[in-house]
Amino acid sequence: MRRANSVEDYIANAVAWHDELQQLCDILRTTQLTEELKWGAPCFTWNGKNIVGVGAFKSYFGLWFHQGALLKDDRKVLINAQEGKTRALRQWRMTAASEIKPAIIKRYVKEAIEHVDAGREIKAKRGAPVEVPEELASALRRKRSATAAFRELSPGRQREYADYVASAKRIVTRQNRIDKILPMIVSGVGLNDRYRR
């Protein structure tokens, strides 16, 4: 999917779930939140803090509560999509319009706003060393310019590349990813820079 220019553009060009995305955005528009477009997708904020994002994939659509780990989640609808990596973000995945529950969504949003107003948040862990997979380390050693360029990247950008390679289950996929990212590393570009403003 190409990068959207507006929330309406995101909905219109989503892979699927157009009506469901519209319903979610319409529900969120009835709250006190401010509608924005971040990372090319709808994001609703409160006093400059990200509260909830809306997104769709082939097999599901849903909400992303940025500080969802703080929510009571009495309905048990929130999941951590990256156990061991994601501390605060929680997803509410849905596969049918019947799973959209406006009253519950609004209650979760209200609680998220209360957390922001109270100054409660789960901060990302910073400063942990970057664990570079051996395949990537070996490829960097073979290309001196890549090694130097990798060292010049911020730790966050280094971690994005390392995680991207490490998350591939098959050796051939890891190698394909390395082939794809080496030119990006040499040019000093982060893996996800195109999504940043």
MDAnalysis code that builds the backbone (N, CA, C; Angstrom):
import MDAnalysis as mda
import numpy as np

u = mda.Universe.empty(591, n_residues=197, atom_resindex=np.repeat(np.arange(197), 3), trajectory=True)
u.add_TopologyAttr("name", ["N", "CA", "C"] * 197)
u.add_TopologyAttr("resid", np.arange(1, 198))
u.add_TopologyAttr("resname", ["MET", "ARG", "ARG", "ALA", "ASN", "SER", "VAL", "GLU", "ASP", "TYR", "ILE", "ALA", "ASN", "ALA", "VAL", "ALA", "TRP", "HIS", "ASP", "GLU", "LEU", "GLN", "GLN", "LEU", "CYS", "ASP", "ILE", "LEU", "ARG", "THR", "THR", "GLN", "LEU", "THR", "GLU", "GLU", "LEU", "LYS", "TRP", "GLY", "ALA", "PRO", "CYS", "PHE", "THR", "TRP", "ASN", "GLY", "LYS", "ASN", "ILE", "VAL", "GLY", "VAL", "GLY", "ALA", "PHE", "LYS", "SER", "TYR", "PHE", "GLY", "LEU", "TRP", "PHE", "HIS", "GLN", "GLY", "ALA", "LEU", "LEU", "LYS", "ASP", "ASP", "ARG", "LYS", "VAL", "LEU", "ILE", "ASN", "ALA", "GLN", "GLU", "GLY", "LYS", "THR", "ARG", "ALA", "LEU", "ARG", "GLN", "TRP", "ARG", "MET", "THR", "ALA", "ALA", "SER", "GLU", "ILE", "LYS", "PRO", "ALA", "ILE", "ILE", "LYS", "ARG", "TYR", "VAL", "LYS", "GLU", "ALA", "ILE", "GLU", "HIS", "VAL", "ASP", "ALA", "GLY", "ARG", "GLU", "ILE", "LYS", "ALA", "LYS", "ARG", "GLY", "ALA", "PRO", "VAL", "GLU", "VAL", "PRO", "GLU", "GLU", "LEU", "ALA", "SER", "ALA", "LEU", "ARG", "ARG", "LYS", "ARG", "SER", "ALA", "THR", "ALA", "ALA", "PHE", "ARG", "GLU", "LEU", "SER", "PRO", "GLY", "ARG", "GLN", "ARG", "GLU", "TYR", "ALA", "ASP", "TYR", "VAL", "ALA", "SER", "ALA", "LYS", "ARG", "ILE", "VAL", "THR", "ARG", "GLN", "ASN", "ARG", "ILE", "ASP", "LYS", "ILE", "LEU", "PRO", "MET", "ILE", "VAL", "SER", "GLY", "VAL", "GLY", "LEU", "ASN", "ASP", "ARG", "TYR", "ARG", "ARG"])
u.atoms.positions = np.array([
    [0.844, -1.188, 0.000],
    [0.000, 0.000, 0.000],
    [0.884, 1.244, 0.000],
    [0.544, 2.200, -0.828],
    [1.323, 3.432, -0.880],
    [1.045, 4.283, 0.351],
    [1.912, 5.220, 0.622],
    [1.772, 6.090, 1.795],
    [0.570, 7.012, 1.604],
    [-0.288, 7.052, 2.611],
    [-1.508, 7.863, 2.539],
    [-1.212, 9.334, 2.810],
    [-2.055, 10.209, 2.250],
    [-1.941, 11.646, 2.468],
    [-2.952, 12.160, 3.479],
    [-3.962, 11.345, 3.787],
    [-4.996, 11.722, 4.745],
    [-5.632, 10.448, 5.282],
    [-6.437, 10.601, 6.318],
    [-7.134, 9.442, 6.880],
    [-8.059, 8.839, 5.826],
    [-8.761, 9.691, 5.099],
    [-9.667, 9.205, 4.051],
    [-8.900, 8.461, 2.960],
    [-7.730, 8.974, 2.625],
    [-6.874, 8.331, 1.630],
    [-6.425, 6.954, 2.133],
    [-6.076, 6.863, 3.419],
    [-5.678, 5.575, 4.003],
    [-6.820, 4.570, 3.888],
    [-8.010, 4.985, 4.253],
    [-9.173, 4.090, 4.213],
    [-9.468, 3.655, 2.780],
    [-9.448, 4.604, 1.864],
    [-9.773, 4.298, 0.468],
    [-8.777, 3.330, -0.163],
    [-7.530, 3.401, 0.253],
    [-6.492, 2.581, -0.365],
    [-6.071, 1.382, 0.476],
    [-6.800, 1.114, 1.540],
    [-6.481, -0.046, 2.370],
    [-6.700, -1.315, 1.566],
    [-5.952, -2.336, 1.933],
    [-6.035, -3.640, 1.271],
    [-7.464, -4.188, 1.318],
    [-8.124, -3.989, 2.422],
    [-9.505, -4.457, 2.624],
    [-10.075, -3.688, 3.806],
    [-11.253, -4.074, 4.241],
    [-11.855, -3.545, 5.469],
    [-12.212, -2.059, 5.396],
    [-12.554, -1.526, 4.244],
    [-12.844, -0.096, 4.111],
    [-13.972, 0.353, 5.037],
    [-15.092, -0.349, 5.025],
    [-16.228, 0.040, 5.859],
    [-15.894, -0.051, 7.341],
    [-15.155, -1.089, 7.717],
    [-14.803, -1.284, 9.119],
    [-13.843, -0.185, 9.607],
    [-12.879, 0.179, 8.771],
    [-11.967, 1.268, 9.124],
    [-12.724, 2.580, 9.285],
    [-13.676, 2.810, 8.390],
    [-14.489, 4.019, 8.479],
    [-15.275, 4.040, 9.781],
    [-15.858, 2.888, 10.154],
    [-16.605, 2.805, 11.408],
    [-15.714, 3.120, 12.610],
    [-14.510, 2.542, 12.637],
    [-13.600, 2.800, 13.759],
    [-13.235, 4.281, 13.841],
    [-12.910, 4.878, 12.703],
    [-12.563, 6.302, 12.701],
    [-13.751, 7.156, 13.121],
    [-14.945, 6.796, 12.671],
    [-16.138, 7.551, 13.059],
    [-16.374, 7.473, 14.564],
    [-16.151, 6.314, 15.154],
    [-16.292, 6.167, 16.608],
    [-15.274, 7.047, 17.316],
    [-14.034, 6.993, 16.879],
    [-12.974, 7.771, 17.527],
    [-13.179, 9.270, 17.343],
    [-13.822, 9.660, 16.258],
    [-14.110, 11.087, 16.028],
    [-15.151, 11.627, 17.012],
    [-15.914, 10.733, 17.646],
    [-16.907, 11.191, 18.638],
    [-16.278, 11.397, 20.012],
    [-14.996, 11.076, 20.160],
    [-14.303, 11.271, 21.433],
    [-13.611, 12.630, 21.429],
    [-12.872, 12.908, 22.471],
    [-12.143, 14.177, 22.599],
    [-10.821, 14.169, 21.848],
    [-10.480, 13.073, 21.229],
    [-9.168, 12.920, 20.605],
    [-9.022, 13.765, 19.343],
    [-7.772, 14.060, 19.018],
    [-7.432, 14.783, 17.799],
    [-7.003, 13.776, 16.739],
    [-7.593, 13.872, 15.572],
    [-7.274, 12.960, 14.470],
    [-6.043, 13.460, 13.726],
    [-5.096, 12.549, 13.514],
    [-3.879, 12.879, 12.785],
    [-3.525, 11.713, 11.869],
    [-2.516, 11.922, 11.058],
    [-1.975, 10.856, 10.227],
    [-0.513, 10.692, 10.635],
    [-0.162, 9.522, 11.169],
    [1.206, 9.258, 11.595],
    [1.626, 7.913, 11.039],
    [2.868, 7.835, 10.576],
    [3.386, 6.611, 9.971],
    [2.506, 6.162, 8.819],
    [1.819, 7.121, 8.176],
    [0.975, 6.818, 7.033],
    [-0.360, 6.197, 7.379],
    [-0.775, 6.261, 8.655],
    [-2.035, 5.645, 9.089],
    [-2.737, 6.565, 10.089],
    [-4.051, 6.381, 10.274],
    [-4.784, 7.198, 11.238],
    [-4.253, 6.986, 12.659],
    [-4.053, 8.086, 13.368],
    [-3.625, 8.040, 14.763],
    [-4.394, 9.133, 15.496],
    [-4.937, 8.797, 16.642],
    [-5.723, 9.739, 17.419],
    [-4.951, 10.072, 18.695],
    [-4.800, 11.380, 18.968],
    [-3.945, 11.842, 20.054],
    [-4.719, 12.653, 21.086],
    [-4.099, 12.809, 22.244],
    [-4.647, 13.638, 23.322],
    [-3.492, 14.451, 23.886],
    [-3.603, 15.776, 23.812],
    [-2.560, 16.678, 24.305],
    [-1.174, 16.287, 23.775],
    [-1.119, 15.933, 22.499],
    [0.143, 15.606, 21.858],
    [0.637, 14.187, 22.082],
    [-0.079, 13.406, 22.859],
    [0.320, 12.016, 23.129],
    [-0.507, 11.070, 22.269],
    [0.156, 10.080, 21.678],
    [-0.543, 9.078, 20.874],
    [-1.416, 8.216, 21.784],
    [-2.689, 8.114, 21.435],
    [-3.608, 7.284, 22.217],
    [-3.920, 5.992, 21.475],
    [-4.435, 6.115, 20.248],
    [-4.869, 4.921, 19.518],
    [-4.685, 5.122, 18.015],
    [-4.199, 4.089, 17.367],
    [-4.069, 4.089, 15.917],
    [-5.065, 3.118, 15.313],
    [-5.336, 3.309, 14.042],
    [-6.267, 2.451, 13.300],
    [-5.500, 1.866, 12.120],
    [-5.681, 0.578, 11.873],
    [-4.959, -0.024, 10.767],
    [-5.623, -1.282, 10.249],
    [-5.179, -1.715, 9.082],
    [-5.747, -2.912, 8.458],
    [-4.664, -3.697, 7.734],
    [-4.842, -5.006, 7.768],
    [-3.982, -5.934, 7.048],
    [-4.881, -6.897, 6.294],
    [-4.312, -7.854, 5.598],
    [-5.136, -8.778, 4.811],
    [-6.111, -9.566, 5.673],
    [-5.647, -10.051, 6.812],
    [-6.484, -10.959, 7.606],
    [-7.196, -10.312, 8.777],
    [-6.885, -9.055, 9.081],
    [-7.569, -8.387, 10.195],
    [-7.430, -6.876, 10.084],
    [-8.250, -6.189, 10.860],
    [-8.160, -4.744, 11.024],
    [-8.207, -4.501, 12.526],
    [-7.927, -3.293, 12.951],
    [-8.003, -3.095, 14.386],
    [-7.493, -1.771, 14.885],
    [-7.340, -1.737, 16.212],
    [-6.887, -0.566, 16.941],
    [-5.555, -0.878, 17.613],
    [-4.718, 0.135, 17.730],
    [-3.437, 0.012, 18.407],
    [-3.412, 1.049, 19.517],
    [-3.538, 0.600, 20.757],
    [-3.466, 1.502, 21.902],
    [-1.999, 1.650, 22.295],
    [-1.484, 2.863, 22.171],
    [-0.055, 3.097, 22.371],
    [0.411, 2.824, 23.789],
    [-0.454, 3.024, 24.766],
    [-0.144, 2.682, 26.154],
    [-1.152, 1.632, 26.640],
    [-1.469, 0.717, 25.765],
    [-2.494, -0.294, 26.041],
    [-2.184, -1.202, 27.214],
    [-0.904, -1.375, 27.544],
    [-0.546, -2.226, 28.681],
    [-1.045, -1.631, 29.997],
    [-1.340, -0.334, 30.009],
    [-1.876, 0.307, 31.217],
    [-3.392, 0.101, 31.369],
    [-4.056, -0.265, 30.284],
    [-5.518, -0.397, 30.318],
    [-5.946, -1.651, 31.074],
    [-7.082, -1.563, 31.747],
    [-7.601, -2.704, 32.513],
    [-7.919, -3.891, 31.607],
    [-8.424, -3.621, 30.424],
    [-8.762, -4.654, 29.437],
    [-9.631, -5.759, 30.029],
    [-10.719, -5.357, 30.663],
    [-11.633, -6.335, 31.270],
    [-12.298, -7.227, 30.230],
    [-12.319, -6.809, 28.975],
    [-12.897, -7.624, 27.901],
    [-11.881, -8.576, 27.278],
    [-10.623, -8.458, 27.702],
    [-9.543, -9.337, 27.210],
    [-9.437, -9.337, 25.682],
    [-9.476, -8.136, 25.110],
    [-9.382, -8.011, 23.653],
    [-8.009, -7.549, 23.190],
    [-7.173, -7.074, 24.092],
    [-5.884, -6.522, 23.721],
    [-4.795, -7.588, 23.752],
    [-3.926, -7.539, 22.753],
    [-2.806, -8.483, 22.697],
    [-1.505, -7.727, 22.478],
    [-0.425, -8.342, 22.898],
    [0.909, -7.847, 22.604],
    [1.374, -8.588, 21.354],
    [1.510, -7.890, 20.265],
    [1.856, -8.532, 18.992],
    [3.323, -8.941, 18.918],
    [4.155, -8.415, 19.805],
    [5.583, -8.750, 19.790],
    [6.049, -9.005, 21.221],
    [5.647, -10.125, 21.771],
    [6.049, -10.484, 23.132],
    [7.560, -10.400, 23.268],
    [7.989, -9.834, 24.373],
    [9.411, -9.701, 24.619],
    [10.029, -8.458, 24.015],
    [9.320, -7.800, 23.097],
    [9.831, -6.583, 22.464],
    [8.987, -5.372, 22.852],
    [7.683, -5.499, 22.691],
    [6.789, -4.376, 22.903],
    [6.355, -4.324, 24.355],
    [6.599, -3.194, 24.991],
    [6.244, -3.058, 26.397],
    [4.875, -2.412, 26.583],
    [4.573, -1.380, 25.834],
    [3.365, -0.598, 26.081],
    [2.242, -0.837, 25.069],
    [2.587, -0.956, 23.793],
    [1.594, -1.047, 22.723],
    [0.787, -2.337, 22.814],
    [-0.533, -2.205, 22.639],
    [-1.413, -3.372, 22.597],
    [-2.372, -3.213, 21.418],
    [-2.634, -4.331, 20.748],
    [-3.528, -4.349, 19.585],
    [-4.869, -4.963, 19.953],
    [-5.898, -4.456, 19.295],
    [-7.226, -5.054, 19.368],
    [-7.531, -5.464, 17.938],
    [-7.305, -6.724, 17.617],
    [-7.511, -7.226, 16.260],
    [-8.952, -7.682, 16.082],
    [-9.508, -7.361, 14.923],
    [-10.873, -7.740, 14.587],
    [-10.905, -8.335, 13.185],
    [-11.854, -9.240, 12.957],
    [-11.968, -9.875, 11.647],
    [-13.366, -9.752, 11.060],
    [-14.243, -9.019, 11.747],
    [-15.611, -8.817, 11.249],
    [-16.171, -7.535, 11.849],
    [-17.045, -6.884, 11.107],
    [-17.664, -5.649, 11.586],
    [-18.425, -5.873, 12.894],
    [-18.946, -7.069, 13.094],
    [-19.700, -7.370, 14.320],
    [-18.830, -7.302, 15.571],
    [-17.505, -7.336, 15.401],
    [-16.587, -7.248, 16.543],
    [-16.328, -5.811, 16.974],
    [-16.800, -4.851, 16.223],
    [-16.635, -3.439, 16.579],
    [-17.650, -3.110, 17.670],
    [-17.152, -2.736, 18.826],
    [-17.996, -2.446, 19.993],
    [-17.787, -0.987, 20.408],
    [-18.616, -0.064, 19.887],
    [-18.396, 1.366, 20.143],
    [-18.295, 1.732, 21.625],
    [-19.165, 1.206, 22.460],
    [-19.155, 1.574, 23.880],
    [-17.853, 1.137, 24.550],
    [-17.380, -0.048, 24.206],
    [-16.136, -0.538, 24.802],
    [-14.944, 0.264, 24.287],
    [-14.933, 0.559, 23.004],
    [-13.857, 1.362, 22.425],
    [-13.790, 2.713, 23.131],
    [-14.931, 3.357, 23.307],
    [-14.955, 4.666, 23.962],
    [-14.498, 4.575, 25.417],
    [-14.843, 3.478, 26.084],
    [-14.421, 3.294, 27.476],
    [-12.905, 3.136, 27.545],
    [-12.340, 2.369, 26.618],
    [-10.893, 2.191, 26.588],
    [-10.196, 3.524, 26.278],
    [-10.751, 4.291, 25.357],
    [-10.188, 5.602, 25.022],
    [-10.243, 6.523, 26.238],
    [-11.363, 6.514, 26.945],
    [-11.511, 7.363, 28.139],
    [-10.456, 7.000, 29.181],
    [-10.246, 5.723, 29.398],
    [-9.238, 5.295, 30.358],
    [-7.838, 5.699, 29.892],
    [-7.563, 5.573, 28.600],
    [-6.250, 5.957, 28.060],
    [-6.002, 7.451, 28.267],
    [-7.030, 8.273, 28.069],
    [-6.923, 9.719, 28.304],
    [-6.614, 9.986, 29.775],
    [-7.287, 9.260, 30.676],
    [-7.041, 9.427, 32.111],
    [-5.592, 9.114, 32.466],
    [-5.021, 8.108, 31.843],
    [-3.611, 7.774, 32.092],
    [-2.695, 8.906, 31.642],
    [-2.992, 9.473, 30.466],
    [-2.183, 10.591, 29.975],
    [-2.295, 11.768, 30.934],
    [-3.524, 12.105, 31.337],
    [-3.728, 13.241, 32.238],
    [-3.027, 13.037, 33.581],
    [-2.917, 11.798, 34.010],
    [-2.253, 11.491, 35.284],
    [-0.735, 11.355, 35.116],
    [-0.252, 11.438, 33.866],
    [1.180, 11.343, 33.615],
    [1.726, 9.925, 33.640],
    [0.841, 8.946, 33.560],
    [1.286, 7.549, 33.573],
    [1.626, 7.106, 32.158],
    [2.783, 6.487, 32.008],
    [3.160, 5.911, 30.727],
    [4.262, 4.888, 30.939],
    [4.323, 3.951, 30.028],
    [5.391, 2.953, 30.025],
    [6.388, 3.418, 28.985],
    [7.578, 3.723, 29.427],
    [8.591, 4.232, 28.508],
    [9.376, 3.073, 27.903],
    [9.839, 3.287, 26.696],
    [10.667, 2.282, 26.019],
    [12.001, 2.174, 26.733],
    [12.535, 0.975, 26.787],
    [13.863, 0.779, 27.363],
    [14.889, 1.286, 26.365],
    [15.782, 2.098, 26.851],
    [16.818, 2.667, 25.993],
    [18.183, 2.180, 26.449],
    [19.103, 2.160, 25.546],
    [20.479, 1.884, 25.902],
    [20.888, 0.417, 25.904],
    [19.971, -0.493, 25.629],
    [20.345, -1.908, 25.579],
    [21.249, -2.122, 24.362],
    [22.258, -2.965, 24.483],
    [23.142, -3.186, 23.334],
    [22.405, -3.830, 22.171],
    [22.827, -3.479, 20.970],
    [22.228, -4.033, 19.759],
    [22.845, -5.400, 19.499],
    [21.997, -6.413, 19.364],
    [22.472, -7.759, 19.062],
    [22.357, -7.988, 17.555],
    [23.498, -7.953, 16.890],
    [23.549, -8.098, 15.431],
    [23.637, -9.587, 15.100],
    [22.681, -10.111, 14.311],
    [22.744, -11.527, 13.922],
    [24.039, -11.819, 13.156],
    [24.555, -13.013, 13.320],
    [25.839, -13.382, 12.708],
    [25.834, -13.180, 11.197],
    [24.717, -13.514, 10.525],
    [24.668, -13.341, 9.059],
    [24.868, -11.884, 8.663],
    [24.248, -10.961, 9.417],
    [24.405, -9.547, 9.119],
    [25.815, -9.080, 9.468],
    [26.323, -9.514, 10.615],
    [27.681, -9.138, 11.017],
    [28.700, -9.596, 9.969],
    [28.529, -10.806, 9.457],
    [29.430, -11.347, 8.443],
    [29.355, -10.522, 7.156],
    [28.137, -10.165, 6.738],
    [27.967, -9.357, 5.524],
    [28.586, -7.979, 5.699],
    [28.465, -7.405, 6.880],
    [29.061, -6.095, 7.139],
    [30.583, -6.173, 7.103],
    [31.157, -7.245, 7.633],
    [32.619, -7.417, 7.626],
    [33.165, -7.528, 6.202],
    [32.375, -8.160, 5.325],
    [32.821, -8.337, 3.937],
    [32.808, -7.016, 3.158],
    [32.043, -6.068, 3.614],
    [31.936, -4.794, 2.897],
    [32.290, -3.666, 3.868],
    [33.519, -3.202, 3.774],
    [34.036, -2.220, 4.724],
    [33.175, -0.956, 4.803],
    [32.701, -0.479, 3.657],
    [31.875, 0.740, 3.662],
    [30.567, 0.512, 4.421],
    [30.056, -0.704, 4.374],
    [28.827, -1.022, 5.110],
    [29.085, -1.037, 6.608],
    [30.245, -1.569, 7.015],
    [30.596, -1.601, 8.435],
    [30.664, -0.189, 8.994],
    [31.362, 0.687, 8.304],
    [31.500, 2.078, 8.755],
    [30.146, 2.776, 8.786],
    [29.350, 2.563, 7.747],
    [28.038, 3.207, 7.681],
    [27.114, 2.683, 8.795],
    [27.190, 1.390, 9.083],
    [26.358, 0.804, 10.140],
    [26.712, 1.431, 11.490],
    [28.002, 1.615, 11.741],
    [28.438, 2.224, 13.009],
    [27.968, 3.663, 13.142],
    [27.794, 4.343, 12.011],
    [27.337, 5.738, 12.030],
    [25.837, 5.867, 12.301],
    [25.089, 4.781, 12.091],
    [23.640, 4.829, 12.333],
    [23.354, 4.940, 13.828],
    [22.222, 5.526, 14.167],
    [21.812, 5.594, 15.570],
    [21.559, 4.176, 16.085],
    [21.658, 3.958, 17.377],
    [21.366, 2.624, 17.913],
    [19.974, 2.119, 17.535],
    [19.016, 3.007, 17.462],
    [17.654, 2.603, 17.076],
    [17.600, 2.085, 15.645],
    [18.304, 2.768, 14.751],
    [18.338, 2.312, 13.353],
    [19.135, 1.011, 13.219],
    [20.219, 0.882, 13.969],
    [20.959, -0.377, 13.968],
    [20.059, -1.522, 14.439],
    [19.294, -1.274, 15.504],
    [18.403, -2.301, 16.055],
    [17.316, -2.679, 15.042],
    [16.789, -1.708, 14.302],
    [15.773, -2.018, 13.287],
    [16.327, -2.991, 12.251],
    [17.542, -2.734, 11.785],
    [18.152, -3.632, 10.804],
    [18.425, -5.010, 11.412],
    [18.991, -5.029, 12.611],
    [19.310, -6.307, 13.262],
    [18.047, -7.131, 13.483],
    [16.994, -6.487, 13.972],
    [15.733, -7.199, 14.228],
    [15.096, -7.686, 12.928],
    [15.205, -6.879, 11.877],
    [14.636, -7.241, 10.578],
    [15.263, -8.531, 10.056],
    [16.568, -8.636, 10.184],
    [17.254, -9.847, 9.729],
    [16.959, -11.007, 10.677],
    [17.048, -10.767, 11.975],
    [16.868, -11.834, 12.967],
    [15.459, -12.411, 12.964],
    [14.477, -11.618, 12.576],
    [13.086, -12.095, 12.618],
    [12.750, -13.063, 11.483],
    [13.613, -13.153, 10.480],
    [13.373, -14.104, 9.384],
    [13.669, -15.519, 9.868],
    [12.748, -16.428, 9.624],
    [12.903, -17.807, 10.102],
    [13.814, -18.634, 9.194],
    [13.743, -18.374, 7.906],
    [14.513, -19.172, 6.952],
    [15.822, -18.479, 6.604],
    [16.858, -19.265, 6.382],
    [18.176, -18.727, 6.040],
    [18.111, -17.942, 4.739],
    [17.387, -18.463, 3.757],
    [17.290, -17.779, 2.466],
    [16.597, -16.422, 2.627],
    [15.609, -16.344, 3.509],
    [14.930, -15.069, 3.744],
    [15.883, -14.081, 4.411],
    [16.658, -14.573, 5.367],
    [17.643, -13.700, 6.017],
    [18.612, -13.132, 4.979],
    [19.095, -13.990, 4.082],
    [20.047, -13.537, 3.076],
    [19.405, -12.530, 2.124],
    [18.161, -12.786, 1.732],
    [17.450, -11.840, 0.861],
    [17.304, -10.483, 1.543],
    [17.005, -10.516, 2.834],
    [16.875, -9.254, 3.577],
    [18.212, -8.527, 3.660],
    [19.265, -9.253, 3.889],
    [20.595, -8.636, 3.947],
    [20.942, -8.003, 2.603],
    [20.675, -8.717, 1.515],
    [20.931, -8.170, 0.174],
    [20.143, -6.886, -0.055],
    [18.947, -6.839, 0.473],
    [18.089, -5.661, 0.307],
    [18.593, -4.476, 1.131],
    [19.037, -4.726, 2.361],
    [19.352, -3.610, 3.267],
    [20.788, -3.094, 3.170],
    [21.717, -3.890, 2.664],
    [23.107, -3.403, 2.589],
    [23.236, -2.075, 1.843],
    [22.596, -1.907, 0.678],
    [22.691, -0.598, 0.016],
    [22.069, 0.532, 0.851],
    [21.026, 0.197, 1.594],
    [20.388, 1.203, 2.444],
    [21.343, 1.620, 3.571],
    [21.994, 0.632, 4.163],
    [22.946, 0.915, 5.243],
    [24.082, 1.791, 4.724],
    [24.646, 1.418, 3.571],
    [25.756, 2.178, 2.984],
    [25.348, 3.622, 2.715],
    [24.102, 3.821, 2.321],
    [23.647, 5.192, 2.040],
    [23.230, 5.934, 3.305],
    [23.317, 5.284, 4.465],
    [23.019, 5.960, 5.735],
    [21.551, 6.113, 6.041],
    [20.729, 5.320, 5.384],
    [19.273, 5.398, 5.550],
    [18.820, 4.329, 6.537],
    [17.899, 4.678, 7.408],
    [17.318, 3.708, 8.326],
    [16.264, 2.872, 7.629],
    [16.047, 1.675, 8.115],
    [15.082, 0.753, 7.520],
    [13.694, 1.361, 7.429],
    [13.269, 2.073, 8.458],
    [11.913, 2.617, 8.514],
    [11.864, 4.131, 8.370],
    [12.909, 4.732, 7.808],
    [12.946, 6.188, 7.668],
    [11.784, 6.737, 6.843],
    [11.339, 5.980, 5.870],
    [10.253, 6.487, 5.004],
    [8.953, 6.692, 5.788],
    [8.831, 6.056, 6.963],
    [7.628, 6.206, 7.777],
    [7.757, 7.325, 8.802],
    [8.963, 7.843, 8.946],
    [9.179, 8.921, 9.901],
    [8.972, 10.254, 9.225],
    [8.618, 11.241, 10.018],
    [8.452, 12.585, 9.468],
    [9.714, 13.371, 9.648],
])
